[in-house]
Each structure stands twice: as structure tokens, then as C-alpha cells.
Amino acid sequence: MNKIIKGSLGCLGMLFGISLIALLGLYVYSEWIWQEWPPARIERITGIRVPSYNVTEYHEWEWLFPGDYKDTFEIEFKEMPSDELFDEIEKMISTGKTSWQKKGNEYSFPAFWGNGMPAPKGEDENDDRIFCITLTRGEKRGVIISGAW
């Protein structure tokens, strides 16, 4: 009987330890994406301050060449993006001096830099980066695509 109890406690301890490591890994990962693309950095690149968000899904894309990658982060805003935010984007689009694009209710900002292409303000031209954020008017979800080329 004593061996059975010790064995059960050992299994429970291992299960607890594995669960703790998995939760810690998820926390570290969520903090990494938050540090990689915080709203202030997105604002610096796009000219628009997006609301705070959480990553809901992550998709890693196939690597074509060594060092190249392209990841997709599905995000959910903590608050619904305001109509004023989208109106501001539309004003920027009307000037023709922005990378913002609109198709229906979907707004996207694609950016590529490095390999001879100029980097947005505050970004390193030696980084060879891909960045795109897509927002949809009336939706709380969006997508960030990030990578290196």
C-alpha cells in the first residue's frame, strides 16, 4: 500500500511539474510577442496607435531560406478599435503618403525593410524585416504578420 501511495504522489508531482513548465513557456512566449510588437512600436511604424491586444493564435510559416521566417499572430484587442481610429487611417490613405491600404472594411499596413529598402523610423535597416498589421472595422480581432527576409 505504501508503494502505491508513493508512486501516485510521484506521478502527480511529475504531472504538476510538466504543467508548470508548459504554463511558464506560454507566459514567456506571450511576453515575447508583446515585447516584439507593442502598440508603441506599431504606432511608430504605422502612424496609428492600436489598442492593447492579446495573441490568440500563432502560426509559423515555412522557412524558404536559412534565416528567413514569416509568422502570423492572430490578435484580439482588449477594447474594440474605435471608428475614429479607422477614420484617421482613411485620412492618411487619402493623402497618398502612407502604406495603409483599404479593401472594404479591412485596413492593412504592409512594410518591408532591409536589403536596400529604407526602414521605418526607429527600425534598423540591417534587420531585413517583414511586418503587416490588418484590422477590420467593427471587429475586435486583427492579424500581425512578422518575419525576416
Secondary structure, 3 states (H helix, E strand, C coil): CHHHHHHHHHHHHHHHHHHHHHHHHHHHHHHHHHHHCCHHHHHHHHCCCCCCEEEEEEEECCCCCCCCEEEEEEEEECCCCCHHHHHHHHHHHHHCCCCCEEECCEEEEEEEEECCECCCCCCCHHHCEEEEEEEECCCCEEEEEEEEC
